[in-house]
Amino acid sequence: MAAPGVLLYPKPAGVTSHDVVAQVRRRLRQETGEKQRVGHAGTLDPFATGLLIVLVGAATRMQRFLMALPKTYRTVAKLGWTSDTGDVDGTLTETGRVPESPLVLPTGELMQRPPAYSAVKVDGERLYKKARRGEAVEGEPRPVTVHRFEELWRDGDRAGLEIECSAGTYVRQLVAGLGDAYCETLERTAIGDFRLEDADPERLVSLEKALGFMPAFELDLEQAKRVGDGGRVTGDGDGFTRLMHEGRLVAIAEPSEGLLKPRVVIPS
């Protein structure tokens, strides 16, 4: 089996995140001769490019922790046009109503309604499937956070924007909220401390390093054995914590009343 870890994958336009996962799974199976568990930590739309975190082996069990990291995007907004999908793949309509500079997006905590063409499920079915049948169904508004918005440049009816936001934020919706505008291009440049310029789909980043944004708690040998069996240890932490022994990740734990309770144990 391949060692557990993450791949920083530079996704091109025109493929789905699922396509990337399938490609990596096939490659690893060819290299190891065994079927590998592979997933990802945050979907990119087919038209979008940029950083995709691909999870290999036991790293698939860390999906929720990596998905929760904030994201940074760069987008080119086409102004004076609308798109029913919010991007270049939709039905485009020119309105001529071009927002004035400087462009302004609200920052801070917001309530955002998922777009009709999204993978959010309503009544057990993804919204984009309903939208393709012509059903006017909307997802429930949910809290998101826009940490930072910057207009990088403006050239007539096109503008370059950079947006740093929480997990689950739809940049297409933010851009549409500027007025008559849609995402002509969209690139994810960062996920937490991971950067697109460091992407290398051939280099596996260890779980110990990939989860380095979490605080760490060092275990002695006896504690490591106890945690490996799912047991708790005395200790405190600030949120989810890496339990480490001699440089190896033993588990991810959650602090509660003076104890560190393992939530995910990594097989030795």
C-alpha positions in Angstrom: 0.0 0.0 0.0 1.1 3.6 -0.6 2.1 5.5 2.5 -0.6 7.8 3.8 -0.3 11.4 2.9 -1.6 14.2 0.6 -0.8 15.3 -2.9 -0.9 19.0 -3.8 -2.5 18.7 -7.2 -2.6 21.6 -9.8 -6.1 20.8 -11.3 -6.5 22.0 -14.9 -9.7 23.3 -16.4 -12.1 20.9 -18.0 -11.8 18.0 -15.6 -13.7 17.3 -12.4 -12.2 16.8 -8.9 -13.5 13.2 -9.2 -11.6 12.8 -12.5 -8.4 13.8 -10.7 -9.0 11.3 -7.8 -9.7 8.5 -10.3 -6.5 9.4 -12.2 -4.4 9.3 -9.0 -6.0 6.0 -7.9 -5.1 4.4 -11.3 -1.5 5.6 -11.1 -1.0 4.4 -7.6 -2.5 1.0 -8.4 -0.1 0.7 -11.3 2.8 1.7 -9.1 2.0 -0.5 -6.1 -0.1 -3.3 -7.7 -2.8 -2.7 -5.0 -6.0 -0.8 -4.9 -5.6 2.5 -3.0 -8.0 4.6 -1.0 -8.0 8.1 -2.6 -10.2 11.1 -2.0 -9.9 14.9 -2.0 -10.4 17.8 0.5 -12.6 20.3 -1.3 -14.2 20.2 -4.8 -13.2 22.5 -7.6 -15.8 23.1 -10.4 -14.8 21.7 -13.8 -14.1 25.1 -15.3 -11.9 26.1 -12.3 -8.2 25.5 -11.9 -5.8 25.5 -9.1 -4.9 23.7 -5.9 -6.7 20.4 -5.1 -5.6 18.5 -2.0 -5.7 14.8 -2.9 -5.8 12.3 0.1 -4.1 9.0 -0.1 -4.6 6.0 2.2 -5.3 6.9 5.9 -5.3 10.6 4.9 -8.8 10.1 3.6 -9.9 9.9 7.3 -8.5 13.4 7.7 -10.8 14.9 5.1 -12.9 17.0 7.5 -9.9 18.6 9.1 -8.3 19.7 5.8 -11.6 20.7 4.2 -12.2 23.2 7.1 -9.1 25.2 6.1 -9.7 28.7 4.6 -9.3 29.0 0.8 -7.8 31.8 -1.4 -9.0 32.3 -5.0 -8.2 34.6 -7.9 -10.9 35.2 -10.4 -11.5 37.2 -13.5 -14.9 38.7 -13.3 -16.8 39.5 -16.5 -18.8 42.6 -15.9 -22.1 43.7 -17.6 -23.0 40.1 -18.2 -24.9 37.4 -16.3 -24.6 33.6 -16.3 -27.2 31.2 -15.0 -24.4 29.0 -13.5 -22.3 32.0 -12.4 -19.4 30.9 -14.7 -18.3 30.7 -18.3 -20.0 27.3 -18.8 -23.5 28.7 -18.3 -26.0 30.6 -20.5 -24.4 34.0 -20.9 -26.5 37.2 -21.3 -25.1 40.7 -22.0 -26.8 43.4 -20.0 -24.4 46.3 -20.4 -24.9 47.2 -16.7 -21.2 47.4 -15.6 -20.5 48.0 -11.9 -18.4 51.0 -11.2 -14.9 50.9 -9.6 -13.8 50.2 -7.0 -15.7 46.9 -6.8 -16.8 46.1 -3.2 -17.7 42.8 -1.7 -19.0 42.5 1.9 -16.5 40.9 4.3 -17.0 39.1 7.5 -19.6 36.6 8.4 -22.4 36.3 5.8 -25.4 34.1 5.0 -25.0 32.7 1.5 -27.5 30.7 -0.5 -25.9 27.9 -2.5 -26.3 28.5 -6.3 -28.8 26.4 -8.2 -25.9 24.8 -10.1 -24.1 23.3 -7.1 -23.5 19.9 -5.6 -25.5 20.7 -2.4 -28.2 18.2 -1.8 -31.9 19.1 -1.4 -34.3 16.3 -0.7 -31.5 13.8 -1.3 -30.6 15.1 -4.8 -27.9 17.5 -5.9 -29.1 20.9 -6.9 -27.5 20.9 -10.3 -29.5 17.9 -11.3 -32.7 19.6 -10.4 -31.5 22.8 -12.2 -30.8 20.8 -15.4 -34.4 19.6 -15.4 -35.6 23.2 -15.1 -36.7 22.9 -11.5 -36.4 26.2 -9.6 -35.1 24.9 -6.3 -32.8 26.8 -4.0 -30.6 25.6 -1.2 -31.0 26.9 2.4 -28.8 29.9 3.3 -25.8 29.0 5.4 -23.1 30.9 7.2 -19.8 31.7 5.4 -17.0 34.1 6.1 -15.2 36.3 3.6 -11.9 37.1 5.3 -10.5 39.4 2.6 -11.5 40.9 -0.8 -9.2 42.8 -3.2 -9.6 44.2 -6.6 -6.3 43.5 -8.3 -6.9 45.2 -11.6 -9.6 46.6 -13.9 -9.7 46.6 -17.7 -13.0 47.8 -19.1 -15.6 45.1 -18.4 -13.2 42.7 -16.8 -11.7 42.8 -13.3 -9.1 40.6 -11.5 -10.2 39.8 -7.9 -8.6 38.0 -5.0 -10.9 36.5 -2.3 -9.9 34.7 0.9 -12.9 32.9 2.4 -14.1 30.1 4.6 -14.7 26.5 3.5 -18.1 26.2 1.8 -18.1 29.6 0.2 -19.2 29.9 -3.4 -17.1 32.5 -5.1 -19.5 32.4 -8.1 -22.2 33.7 -5.8 -20.0 36.4 -4.4 -19.0 37.6 -7.9 -22.7 37.6 -9.1 -23.4 39.7 -6.0 -21.3 42.5 -7.5 -24.2 43.2 -9.9 -24.2 41.9 -13.5 -21.1 39.8 -13.4 -19.9 36.2 -13.6 -16.6 34.3 -13.1 -14.8 34.1 -16.4 -11.9 32.2 -14.8 -11.4 30.9 -11.2 -8.2 29.7 -9.7 -7.7 28.4 -6.2 -4.2 29.6 -5.1 -4.1 28.5 -1.5 -5.7 26.2 1.1 -4.6 27.2 4.5 -0.8 27.3 4.4 -0.7 25.1 1.2 0.2 27.1 -1.9 -0.5 26.4 -5.6 3.2 27.2 -6.4 4.2 24.2 -4.2 1.9 21.8 -6.0 3.6 18.6 -7.3 1.3 15.6 -8.0 4.2 13.2 -7.8 5.4 14.3 -4.3 3.5 12.8 -1.3 3.4 15.1 1.7 3.3 13.1 5.0 0.4 13.3 7.3 2.6 14.6 10.0 3.5 17.6 7.9 0.1 18.0 6.2 -1.6 18.4 9.6 1.1 20.7 10.9 -1.5 23.5 11.4 -2.8 21.6 14.4 -1.2 21.8 17.8 0.8 18.8 18.8 1.0 16.8 22.1 3.9 14.4 22.6 3.2 10.9 23.9 5.6 8.6 25.7 5.7 4.9 24.7 3.1 3.8 27.1 0.7 6.6 26.2 1.3 5.9 22.5 0.3 2.2 23.0 -2.8 3.3 24.9 -3.9 5.8 22.2 -3.2 3.2 19.5 -5.9 1.0 21.1 -8.3 3.9 21.3 -7.6 4.9 24.9 -7.5 8.4 26.3 -4.6 10.2 27.9 -4.4 13.0 30.4 -3.6 16.3 28.7 -5.0 19.5 27.3 -5.1 21.2 23.9 -6.6 24.0 21.9 -9.1 22.3 19.6 -8.2 19.2 17.6 -4.7 18.1 18.5 -2.1 15.8 16.9 -0.9 13.1 19.3 2.7 12.4 18.3 5.3 9.8 19.4 8.9 10.1 18.1 7.9 12.0 15.0 5.0 9.7 14.1 1.3 10.7 14.1 -0.6 8.3 16.4 -4.0 10.0 16.4 -6.0 13.1 16.2 -7.6 13.9 19.5 -10.2 16.3 20.9 -9.6 17.8 24.4 -12.4 17.4 27.0 -12.2 17.9 30.7 -8.5 17.4 31.0 -8.4 14.4 28.7 -7.3 14.0 25.1 -9.8 11.7 23.4 -8.7 10.1 20.1 -11.1 10.8 17.3 -9.0 9.3 14.5 -6.3 6.7 15.2 -3.6 6.0 12.6 -2.7 2.4 12.2 1.0 1.8 13.0 
